[in-house]
């Protein structure tokens, strides 16, 4: 299966297509095939690192 991954903050060029082995679902789990997706304004702001401090604070507090 393919996925788009990012390993660092940055512009759209940090997004890379990567292949993974198909996961094996455990009891009570399913695999869902995704045919389409979308990007919201918060998505690219997170990707570029604009909310990096906010995310870190929330991770540390909760």
PDB file of N, CA, C, O and CB in Angstrom:
ATOM      1  N   UNK A   1       0.843  -1.165   0.000  1.00  0.00           N
ATOM      2  CA  UNK A   1       0.000   0.000   0.000  1.00  0.00           C
ATOM      3  C   UNK A   1       0.890   1.230   0.000  1.00  0.00           C
ATOM      4  O   UNK A   1       2.056   1.162   0.389  1.00  0.00           O
ATOM      5  CB  UNK A   1      -0.960  -0.003   1.209  1.00  0.00           C
ATOM      6  N   UNK A   2       0.345   2.341  -0.432  1.00  0.00           N
ATOM      7  CA  UNK A   2       1.102   3.593  -0.508  1.00  0.00           C
ATOM      8  C   UNK A   2       0.546   4.588   0.504  1.00  0.00           C
ATOM      9  O   UNK A   2      -0.636   4.554   0.847  1.00  0.00           O
ATOM     10  CB  UNK A   2       1.051   4.189  -1.943  1.00  0.00           C
ATOM     11  N   UNK A   3       1.422   5.475   0.974  1.00  0.00           N
ATOM     12  CA  UNK A   3       1.016   6.545   1.882  1.00  0.00           C
ATOM     13  C   UNK A   3       1.883   7.761   1.605  1.00  0.00           C
ATOM     14  O   UNK A   3       3.016   7.638   1.137  1.00  0.00           O
ATOM     15  CB  UNK A   3       1.133   6.102   3.378  1.00  0.00           C
ATOM     16  N   UNK A   4       1.351   8.912   1.891  1.00  0.00           N
ATOM     17  CA  UNK A   4       2.117  10.145   1.812  1.00  0.00           C
ATOM     18  C   UNK A   4       2.581  10.455   3.227  1.00  0.00           C
ATOM     19  O   UNK A   4       1.768  10.560   4.145  1.00  0.00           O
ATOM     20  CB  UNK A   4       1.270  11.330   1.197  1.00  0.00           C
ATOM     21  N   UNK A   5       3.892  10.603   3.400  1.00  0.00           N
ATOM     22  CA  UNK A   5       4.456  10.828   4.729  1.00  0.00           C
ATOM     23  C   UNK A   5       5.311  12.091   4.732  1.00  0.00           C
ATOM     24  O   UNK A   5       5.762  12.561   3.688  1.00  0.00           O
ATOM     25  CB  UNK A   5       5.291   9.612   5.179  1.00  0.00           C
ATOM     26  N   UNK A   6       5.523  12.627   5.930  1.00  0.00           N
ATOM     27  CA  UNK A   6       6.447  13.739   6.113  1.00  0.00           C
ATOM     28  C   UNK A   6       7.263  13.458   7.353  1.00  0.00           C
ATOM     29  O   UNK A   6       6.729  12.997   8.362  1.00  0.00           O
ATOM     30  CB  UNK A   6       5.699  15.103   6.225  1.00  0.00           C
ATOM     31  N   UNK A   7       8.546  13.733   7.286  1.00  0.00           N
ATOM     32  CA  UNK A   7       9.446  13.490   8.406  1.00  0.00           C
ATOM     33  C   UNK A   7      10.018  14.774   8.986  1.00  0.00           C
ATOM     34  O   UNK A   7      10.859  14.743   9.885  1.00  0.00           O
ATOM     35  CB  UNK A   7      10.568  12.588   7.974  1.00  0.00           C
ATOM     36  N   UNK A   8       9.556  15.895   8.464  1.00  0.00           N
ATOM     37  CA  UNK A   8      10.026  17.193   8.935  1.00  0.00           C
ATOM     38  C   UNK A   8       8.995  18.246   8.561  1.00  0.00           C
ATOM     39  O   UNK A   8       8.154  18.016   7.692  1.00  0.00           O
ATOM     40  CB  UNK A   8      11.423  17.542   8.336  1.00  0.00           C
ATOM     41  N   UNK A   9       9.057  19.406   9.218  1.00  0.00           N
ATOM     42  CA  UNK A   9       8.200  20.515   8.847  1.00  0.00           C
ATOM     43  C   UNK A   9       8.726  21.142   7.568  1.00  0.00           C
ATOM     44  O   UNK A   9       9.927  21.106   7.298  1.00  0.00           O
ATOM     45  CB  UNK A   9       8.119  21.558   9.981  1.00  0.00           C
ATOM     46  N   UNK A  10       7.824  21.718   6.780  1.00  0.00           N
ATOM     47  CA  UNK A  10       8.273  22.406   5.584  1.00  0.00           C
ATOM     48  C   UNK A  10       7.167  22.589   4.577  1.00  0.00           C
ATOM     49  O   UNK A  10       5.999  22.314   4.850  1.00  0.00           O
ATOM     50  CB  UNK A  10       9.402  21.664   4.959  1.00  0.00           C
ATOM     51  N   UNK A  11       7.555  23.061   3.403  1.00  0.00           N
ATOM     52  CA  UNK A  11       6.630  23.306   2.307  1.00  0.00           C
ATOM     53  C   UNK A  11       6.175  21.963   1.726  1.00  0.00           C
ATOM     54  O   UNK A  11       6.565  20.913   2.236  1.00  0.00           O
ATOM     55  CB  UNK A  11       7.291  24.193   1.210  1.00  0.00           C
ATOM     56  N   UNK A  12       5.376  21.980   0.695  1.00  0.00           N
ATOM     57  CA  UNK A  12       4.810  20.748   0.149  1.00  0.00           C
ATOM     58  C   UNK A  12       5.855  19.746  -0.332  1.00  0.00           C
ATOM     59  O   UNK A  12       5.541  18.568  -0.507  1.00  0.00           O
ATOM     60  CB  UNK A  12       3.897  21.082  -0.983  1.00  0.00           C
ATOM     61  N   UNK A  13       7.087  20.190  -0.549  1.00  0.00           N
ATOM     62  CA  UNK A  13       8.113  19.267  -1.019  1.00  0.00           C
ATOM     63  C   UNK A  13       8.599  18.287   0.059  1.00  0.00           C
ATOM     64  O   UNK A  13       9.347  17.362  -0.258  1.00  0.00           O
ATOM     65  CB  UNK A  13       9.281  20.050  -1.544  1.00  0.00           C
ATOM     66  N   UNK A  14       8.190  18.466   1.333  1.00  0.00           N
ATOM     67  CA  UNK A  14       8.554  17.497   2.378  1.00  0.00           C
ATOM     68  C   UNK A  14       7.635  16.272   2.351  1.00  0.00           C
ATOM     69  O   UNK A  14       7.906  15.275   3.020  1.00  0.00           O
ATOM     70  CB  UNK A  14       8.497  18.162   3.765  1.00  0.00           C
ATOM     71  N   UNK A  15       6.557  16.347   1.583  1.00  0.00           N
ATOM     72  CA  UNK A  15       5.635  15.210   1.461  1.00  0.00           C
ATOM     73  C   UNK A  15       6.217  14.208   0.470  1.00  0.00           C
ATOM     74  O   UNK A  15       6.550  14.564  -0.661  1.00  0.00           O
ATOM     75  CB  UNK A  15       4.212  15.680   1.005  1.00  0.00           C
ATOM     76  N   UNK A  16       6.336  12.961   0.898  1.00  0.00           N
ATOM     77  CA  UNK A  16       6.919  11.914   0.060  1.00  0.00           C
ATOM     78  C   UNK A  16       6.001  10.703   0.021  1.00  0.00           C
ATOM     79  O   UNK A  16       5.396  10.333   1.028  1.00  0.00           O
ATOM     80  CB  UNK A  16       8.314  11.514   0.577  1.00  0.00           C
ATOM     81  N   UNK A  17       5.905  10.095  -1.144  1.00  0.00           N
ATOM     82  CA  UNK A  17       5.141   8.849  -1.266  1.00  0.00           C
ATOM     83  C   UNK A  17       6.020   7.703  -0.781  1.00  0.00           C
ATOM     84  O   UNK A  17       7.189   7.596  -1.151  1.00  0.00           O
ATOM     85  CB  UNK A  17       4.665   8.608  -2.747  1.00  0.00           C
ATOM     86  N   UNK A  18       5.435   6.853   0.052  1.00  0.00           N
ATOM     87  CA  UNK A  18       6.188   5.733   0.596  1.00  0.00           C
ATOM     88  C   UNK A  18       5.322   4.478   0.545  1.00  0.00           C
ATOM     89  O   UNK A  18       4.107   4.545   0.734  1.00  0.00           O
ATOM     90  CB  UNK A  18       6.653   6.028   2.048  1.00  0.00           C
ATOM     91  N   UNK A  19       5.949   3.345   0.290  1.00  0.00           N
ATOM     92  CA  UNK A  19       5.223   2.076   0.258  1.00  0.00           C
ATOM     93  C   UNK A  19       5.376   1.363   1.588  1.00  0.00           C
ATOM     94  O   UNK A  19       6.448   1.371   2.194  1.00  0.00           O
ATOM     95  CB  UNK A  19       5.726   1.182  -0.895  1.00  0.00           C
ATOM     96  N   UNK A  20       4.288   0.744   2.037  1.00  0.00           N
ATOM     97  CA  UNK A  20       4.253  -0.011   3.280  1.00  0.00           C
ATOM     98  C   UNK A  20       3.610  -1.366   3.019  1.00  0.00           C
ATOM     99  O   UNK A  20       2.862  -1.536   2.056  1.00  0.00           O
ATOM    100  CB  UNK A  20       3.485   0.764   4.384  1.00  0.00           C
ATOM    101  N   UNK A  21       3.909  -2.320   3.882  1.00  0.00           N
ATOM    102  CA  UNK A  21       3.201  -3.593   3.801  1.00  0.00           C
ATOM    103  C   UNK A  21       1.776  -3.381   4.305  1.00  0.00           C
ATOM    104  O   UNK A  21       1.538  -2.600   5.226  1.00  0.00           O
ATOM    105  CB  UNK A  21       3.933  -4.707   4.627  1.00  0.00           C
ATOM    106  N   UNK A  22       0.842  -4.084   3.688  1.00  0.00           N
ATOM    107  CA  UNK A  22      -0.547  -3.979   4.121  1.00  0.00           C
ATOM    108  C   UNK A  22      -0.661  -4.539   5.533  1.00  0.00           C
ATOM    109  O   UNK A  22      -0.216  -5.657   5.790  1.00  0.00           O
ATOM    110  CB  UNK A  22      -1.503  -4.730   3.143  1.00  0.00           C
ATOM    111  N   UNK A  23      -1.254  -3.775   6.453  1.00  0.00           N
ATOM    112  CA  UNK A  23      -1.390  -4.280   7.827  1.00  0.00           C
ATOM    113  C   UNK A  23      -2.391  -5.436   7.896  1.00  0.00           C
ATOM    114  O   UNK A  23      -3.304  -5.532   7.076  1.00  0.00           O
ATOM    115  CB  UNK A  23      -1.831  -3.144   8.773  1.00  0.00           C
ATOM    116  N   UNK A  24      -2.210  -6.290   8.865  1.00  0.00           N
ATOM    117  CA  UNK A  24      -3.139  -7.394   9.097  1.00  0.00           C
ATOM    118  C   UNK A  24      -4.056  -6.988  10.236  1.00  0.00           C
ATOM    119  O   UNK A  24      -3.586  -6.766  11.352  1.00  0.00           O
ATOM    120  CB  UNK A  24      -2.384  -8.733   9.421  1.00  0.00           C
ATOM    121  N   UNK A  25      -5.358  -6.887   9.978  1.00  0.00           N
ATOM    122  CA  UNK A  25      -6.261  -6.467  11.054  1.00  0.00           C
ATOM    123  C   UNK A  25      -6.374  -7.542  12.140  1.00  0.00           C
ATOM    124  O   UNK A  25      -6.393  -8.740  11.858  1.00  0.00           O
ATOM    125  CB  UNK A  25      -7.651  -6.148  10.484  1.00  0.00           C
ATOM    126  N   UNK A  26      -6.447  -7.082  13.362  1.00  0.00           N
ATOM    127  CA  UNK A  26      -6.660  -7.980  14.484  1.00  0.00           C
ATOM    128  C   UNK A  26      -8.160  -8.127  14.708  1.00  0.00           C
ATOM    129  O   UNK A  26      -8.961  -7.484  14.030  1.00  0.00           O
ATOM    130  CB  UNK A  26      -5.949  -7.457  15.766  1.00  0.00           C
ATOM    131  N   UNK A  27      -8.532  -8.964  15.647  1.00  0.00           N
ATOM    132  CA  UNK A  27      -9.942  -9.201  15.926  1.00  0.00           C
ATOM    133  C   UNK A  27     -10.634  -7.886  16.285  1.00  0.00           C
ATOM    134  O   UNK A  27     -10.141  -7.123  17.116  1.00  0.00           O
ATOM    135  CB  UNK A  27     -10.105 -10.231  17.067  1.00  0.00           C
ATOM    136  N   UNK A  28     -11.773  -7.631  15.657  1.00  0.00           N
ATOM    137  CA  UNK A  28     -12.533  -6.414  15.910  1.00  0.00           C
ATOM    138  C   UNK A  28     -12.057  -5.216  15.113  1.00  0.00           C
ATOM    139  O   UNK A  28     -12.575  -4.115  15.299  1.00  0.00           O
ATOM    140  CB  UNK A  28     -12.480  -6.087  17.354  1.00  0.00           C
ATOM    141  N   UNK A  29     -11.070  -5.400  14.215  1.00  0.00           N
ATOM    142  CA  UNK A  29     -10.556  -4.316  13.380  1.00  0.00           C
ATOM    143  C   UNK A  29     -10.875  -4.583  11.918  1.00  0.00           C
ATOM    144  O   UNK A  29     -11.121  -5.722  11.520  1.00  0.00           O
ATOM    145  CB  UNK A  29      -9.040  -4.148  13.574  1.00  0.00           C
ATOM    146  N   UNK A  30     -10.866  -3.524  11.130  1.00  0.00           N
ATOM    147  CA  UNK A  30     -11.087  -3.639   9.687  1.00  0.00           C
ATOM    148  C   UNK A  30     -10.059  -2.781   8.964  1.00  0.00           C
ATOM    149  O   UNK A  30      -9.456  -1.888   9.558  1.00  0.00           O
ATOM    150  CB  UNK A  30     -12.538  -3.209   9.301  1.00  0.00           C
ATOM    151  N   UNK A  31      -9.865  -3.054   7.695  1.00  0.00           N
ATOM    152  CA  UNK A  31      -9.053  -2.203   6.826  1.00  0.00           C
ATOM    153  C   UNK A  31     -10.013  -1.419   5.944  1.00  0.00           C
ATOM    154  O   UNK A  31     -10.930  -1.989   5.353  1.00  0.00           O
ATOM    155  CB  UNK A  31      -8.032  -3.048   5.962  1.00  0.00           C
ATOM    156  N   UNK A  32      -9.802  -0.119   5.857  1.00  0.00           N
ATOM    157  CA  UNK A  32     -10.675   0.755   5.082  1.00  0.00           C
ATOM    158  C   UNK A  32      -9.905   1.254   3.871  1.00  0.00           C
ATOM    159  O   UNK A  32      -8.799   1.777   4.010  1.00  0.00           O
ATOM    160  CB  UNK A  32     -11.196   1.947   5.942  1.00  0.00           C
ATOM    161  N   UNK A  33     -10.475   1.099   2.692  1.00  0.00           N
ATOM    162  CA  UNK A  33      -9.863   1.607   1.471  1.00  0.00           C
ATOM    163  C   UNK A  33     -10.293   3.062   1.283  1.00  0.00           C
ATOM    164  O   UNK A  33     -11.486   3.366   1.268  1.00  0.00           O
ATOM    165  CB  UNK A  33     -10.262   0.737   0.234  1.00  0.00           C
ATOM    166  N   UNK A  34      -9.323   3.948   1.140  1.00  0.00           N
ATOM    167  CA  UNK A  34      -9.603   5.372   0.973  1.00  0.00           C
ATOM    168  C   UNK A  34      -9.523   5.696  -0.519  1.00  0.00           C
ATOM    169  O   UNK A  34      -8.504   5.447  -1.163  1.00  0.00           O
ATOM    170  CB  UNK A  34      -8.600   6.256   1.803  1.00  0.00           C
ATOM    171  N   UNK A  35     -10.596   6.248  -1.055  1.00  0.00           N
ATOM    172  CA  UNK A  35     -10.640   6.617  -2.467  1.00  0.00           C
ATOM    173  C   UNK A  35     -10.356   8.090  -2.709  1.00  0.00           C
ATOM    174  O   UNK A  35      -9.950   8.474  -3.805  1.00  0.00           O
ATOM    175  CB  UNK A  35     -11.978   6.270  -3.040  1.00  0.00           C
ATOM    176  N   UNK A  36     -10.567   8.916  -1.691  1.00  0.00           N
ATOM    177  CA  UNK A  36     -10.348  10.354  -1.845  1.00  0.00           C
ATOM    178  C   UNK A  36     -10.085  10.959  -0.475  1.00  0.00           C
ATOM    179  O   UNK A  36     -10.460  10.397   0.554  1.00  0.00           O
ATOM    180  CB  UNK A  36     -11.569  11.042  -2.530  1.00  0.00           C
ATOM    181  N   UNK A  37      -9.445  12.093  -0.484  1.00  0.00           N
ATOM    182  CA  UNK A  37      -9.170  12.816   0.753  1.00  0.00           C
ATOM    183  C   UNK A  37      -9.169  14.307   0.439  1.00  0.00           C
ATOM    184  O   UNK A  37      -9.337  14.698  -0.716  1.00  0.00           O
ATOM    185  CB  UNK A  37      -7.807  12.370   1.386  1.00  0.00           C
ATOM    186  N   UNK A  38      -8.986  15.124   1.440  1.00  0.00           N
ATOM    187  CA  UNK A  38      -8.947  16.567   1.215  1.00  0.00           C
ATOM    188  C   UNK A  38      -7.949  17.199   2.181  1.00  0.00           C
ATOM    189  O   UNK A  38      -7.505  16.570   3.141  1.00  0.00           O
ATOM    190  CB  UNK A  38     -10.359  17.196   1.390  1.00  0.00           C
ATOM    191  N   UNK A  39      -7.615  18.430   1.912  1.00  0.00           N
ATOM    192  CA  UNK A  39      -6.698  19.196   2.750  1.00  0.00           C
ATOM    193  C   UNK A  39      -7.446  20.437   3.231  1.00  0.00           C
ATOM    194  O   UNK A  39      -8.069  21.146   2.440  1.00  0.00           O
ATOM    195  CB  UNK A  39      -5.381  19.582   1.969  1.00  0.00           C
ATOM    196  N   UNK A  40      -7.378  20.686   4.522  1.00  0.00           N
ATOM    197  CA  UNK A  40      -7.982  21.873   5.119  1.00  0.00           C
ATOM    198  C   UNK A  40      -6.877  22.871   5.464  1.00  0.00           C
ATOM    199  O   UNK A  40      -5.707  22.492   5.528  1.00  0.00           O
ATOM    200  CB  UNK A  40      -8.815  21.502   6.388  1.00  0.00           C
ATOM    201  N   UNK A  41      -7.226  24.133   5.685  1.00  0.00           N
ATOM    202  CA  UNK A  41      -6.195  25.118   6.018  1.00  0.00           C
ATOM    203  C   UNK A  41      -5.335  24.712   7.223  1.00  0.00           C
ATOM    204  O   UNK A  41      -4.134  24.985   7.225  1.00  0.00           O
ATOM    205  CB  UNK A  41      -6.846  26.455   6.293  1.00  0.00           C
ATOM    206  N   UNK A  42      -5.900  24.085   8.224  1.00  0.00           N
ATOM    207  CA  UNK A  42      -5.117  23.674   9.392  1.00  0.00           C
ATOM    208  C   UNK A  42      -4.062  22.638   9.017  1.00  0.00           C
ATOM    209  O   UNK A  42      -2.999  22.594   9.636  1.00  0.00           O
ATOM    210  CB  UNK A  42      -6.037  23.110  10.480  1.00  0.00           C
ATOM    211  N   UNK A  43      -4.336  21.806   8.014  1.00  0.00           N
ATOM    212  CA  UNK A  43      -3.398  20.758   7.607  1.00  0.00           C
ATOM    213  C   UNK A  43      -2.081  21.339   7.112  1.00  0.00           C
ATOM    214  O   UNK A  43      -1.015  20.907   7.552  1.00  0.00           O
ATOM    215  CB  UNK A  43      -4.018  19.890   6.522  1.00  0.00           C
ATOM    216  N   UNK A  44      -2.134  22.315   6.199  1.00  0.00           N
ATOM    217  CA  UNK A  44      -0.882  22.864   5.681  1.00  0.00           C
ATOM    218  C   UNK A  44      -0.193  23.727   6.718  1.00  0.00           C
ATOM    219  O   UNK A  44       1.032  23.846   6.698  1.00  0.00           O
ATOM    220  CB  UNK A  44      -1.136  23.673   4.418  1.00  0.00           C
ATOM    221  N   UNK A  45      -0.953  24.336   7.632  1.00  0.00           N
ATOM    222  CA  UNK A  45      -0.324  25.123   8.709  1.00  0.00           C
ATOM    223  C   UNK A  45       0.451  24.206   9.650  1.00  0.00           C
ATOM    224  O   UNK A  45       1.546  24.551  10.092  1.00  0.00           O
ATOM    225  CB  UNK A  45      -1.392  25.924   9.502  1.00  0.00           C
ATOM    226  N   UNK A  46      -0.109  23.048   9.956  1.00  0.00           N
ATOM    227  CA  UNK A  46       0.609  22.058  10.769  1.00  0.00           C
ATOM    228  C   UNK A  46       1.853  21.570  10.037  1.00  0.00           C
ATOM    229  O   UNK A  46       2.930  21.481  10.625  1.00  0.00           O
ATOM    230  CB  UNK A  46      -0.310  20.864  11.114  1.00  0.00           C
ATOM    231  N   UNK A  47       1.700  21.254   8.749  1.00  0.00           N
ATOM    232  CA  UNK A  47       2.823  20.744   7.958  1.00  0.00           C
ATOM    233  C   UNK A  47       3.982  21.740   7.907  1.00  0.00           C
ATOM    234  O   UNK A  47       5.143  21.344   8.003  1.00  0.00           O
ATOM    235  CB  UNK A  47       2.359  20.416   6.539  1.00  0.00           C
ATOM    236  N   UNK A  48       3.677  23.008   7.758  1.00  0.00           N
ATOM    237  CA  UNK A  48       4.735  24.012   7.651  1.00  0.00           C
ATOM    238  C   UNK A  48       5.314  24.414   9.002  1.00  0.00           C
ATOM    239  O   UNK A  48       6.296  25.155   9.059  1.00  0.00           O
ATOM    240  CB  UNK A  48       4.208  25.234   6.951  1.00  0.00           C
ATOM    241  N   UNK A  49       4.707  23.924  10.109  1.00  0.00           N
ATOM    242  CA  UNK A  49       5.271  24.175  11.430  1.00  0.00           C
ATOM    243  C   UNK A  49       4.743  25.404  12.138  1.00  0.00           C
ATOM    244  O   UNK A  49       5.277  25.782  13.181  1.00  0.00           O
ATOM    245  CB  UNK A  49       6.719  24.292  11.317  1.00  0.00           C
ATOM    246  N   UNK A  50       3.704  26.044  11.602  1.00  0.00           N
ATOM    247  CA  UNK A  50       3.161  27.242  12.244  1.00  0.00           C
ATOM    248  C   UNK A  50       2.598  26.962  13.635  1.00  0.00           C
ATOM    249  O   UNK A  50       2.586  27.850  14.487  1.00  0.00           O
ATOM    250  CB  UNK A  50       2.083  27.844  11.375  1.00  0.00           C
ATOM    251  N   UNK A  51       2.135  25.747  13.869  1.00  0.00           N
ATOM    252  CA  UNK A  51       1.523  25.405  15.152  1.00  0.00           C
ATOM    253  C   UNK A  51       2.408  24.465  15.967  1.00  0.00           C
ATOM    254  O   UNK A  51       1.919  23.764  16.854  1.00  0.00           O
ATOM    255  CB  UNK A  51       0.155  24.768  14.929  1.00  0.00           C
ATOM    256  N   UNK A  52       3.687  24.449  15.675  1.00  0.00           N
ATOM    257  CA  UNK A  52       4.641  23.544  16.315  1.00  0.00           C
ATOM    258  C   UNK A  52       4.656  23.738  17.838  1.00  0.00           C
ATOM    259  O   UNK A  52       4.615  22.754  18.576  1.00  0.00           O
ATOM    260  CB  UNK A  52       6.051  23.766  15.740  1.00  0.00           C
ATOM    261  N   UNK A  53       4.713  24.971  18.315  1.00  0.00           N
ATOM    262  CA  UNK A  53       4.762  25.236  19.755  1.00  0.00           C
ATOM    263  C   UNK A  53       3.453  24.830  20.411  1.00  0.00           C
ATOM    264  O   UNK A  53       3.464  24.238  21.490  1.00  0.00           O
ATOM    265  CB  UNK A  53       5.056  26.723  20.029  1.00  0.00           C
ATOM    266  N   UNK A  54       2.323  25.138  19.779  1.00  0.00           N
ATOM    267  CA  UNK A  54       1.012  24.776  20.320  1.00  0.00           C
ATOM    268  C   UNK A  54       0.891  23.257  20.458  1.00  0.00           C
ATOM    269  O   UNK A  54       0.405  22.763  21.475  1.00  0.00           O
ATOM    270  CB  UNK A  54      -0.116  25.325  19.419  1.00  0.00           C
ATOM    271  N   UNK A  55       1.333  22.518  19.439  1.00  0.00           N
ATOM    272  CA  UNK A  55       1.273  21.056  19.492  1.00  0.00           C
ATOM    273  C   UNK A  55       2.162  20.506  20.604  1.00  0.00           C
ATOM    274  O   UNK A  55       1.767  19.577  21.309  1.00  0.00           O
ATOM    275  CB  UNK A  55       1.688  20.456  18.145  1.00  0.00           C
ATOM    276  N   UNK A  56       3.346  21.064  20.765  1.00  0.00           N
ATOM    277  CA  UNK A  56       4.264  20.606  21.800  1.00  0.00           C
ATOM    278  C   UNK A  56       3.683  20.861  23.181  1.00  0.00           C
ATOM    279  O   UNK A  56       3.754  19.994  24.052  1.00  0.00           O
ATOM    280  CB  UNK A  56       5.621  21.297  21.659  1.00  0.00           C
ATOM    281  N   UNK A  57       3.109  22.037  23.391  1.00  0.00           N
ATOM    282  CA  UNK A  57       2.515  22.361  24.694  1.00  0.00           C
ATOM    283  C   UNK A  57       1.358  21.418  25.016  1.00  0.00           C
ATOM    284  O   UNK A  57       1.236  20.943  26.145  1.00  0.00           O
ATOM    285  CB  UNK A  57       2.026  23.822  24.715  1.00  0.00           C
ATOM    286  N   UNK A  58       0.517  21.150  24.031  1.00  0.00           N
ATOM    287  CA  UNK A  58      -0.605  20.243  24.265  1.00  0.00           C
ATOM    288  C   UNK A  58      -0.115  18.824  24.558  1.00  0.00           C
ATOM    289  O   UNK A  58      -0.696  18.127  25.390  1.00  0.00           O
ATOM    290  CB  UNK A  58      -1.547  20.236  23.052  1.00  0.00           C
ATOM    291  N   UNK A  59       0.937  18.401  23.888  1.00  0.00           N
ATOM    292  CA  UNK A  59       1.503  17.074  24.140  1.00  0.00           C
ATOM    293  C   UNK A  59       2.052  16.997  25.556  1.00  0.00           C
ATOM    294  O   UNK A  59       1.852  15.995  26.242  1.00  0.00           O
ATOM    295  CB  UNK A  59       2.613  16.748  23.118  1.00  0.00           C
ATOM    296  N   UNK A  60       2.734  18.033  25.999  1.00  0.00           N
ATOM    297  CA  UNK A  60       3.332  18.026  27.339  1.00  0.00           C
ATOM    298  C   UNK A  60       2.283  18.155  28.441  1.00  0.00           C
ATOM    299  O   UNK A  60       2.443  17.576  29.516  1.00  0.00           O
ATOM    300  CB  UNK A  60       4.344  19.157  27.464  1.00  0.00           C
ATOM    301  N   UNK A  61       1.215  18.905  28.187  1.00  0.00           N
ATOM    302  CA  UNK A  61       0.195  19.130  29.209  1.00  0.00           C
ATOM    303  C   UNK A  61      -0.789  17.983  29.344  1.00  0.00           C
ATOM    304  O   UNK A  61      -1.322  17.742  30.427  1.00  0.00           O
ATOM    305  CB  UNK A  61      -0.554  20.383  28.905  1.00  0.00           C
ATOM    306  N   UNK A  62      -1.030  17.278  28.251  1.00  0.00           N
ATOM    307  CA  UNK A  62      -2.043  16.213  28.303  1.00  0.00           C
ATOM    308  C   UNK A  62      -1.360  14.927  28.070  1.00  0.00           C
ATOM    309  O   UNK A  62      -2.005  13.878  28.066  1.00  0.00           O
ATOM    310  CB  UNK A  62      -3.172  16.421  27.276  1.00  0.00           C
TER     311      UNK A  62
END
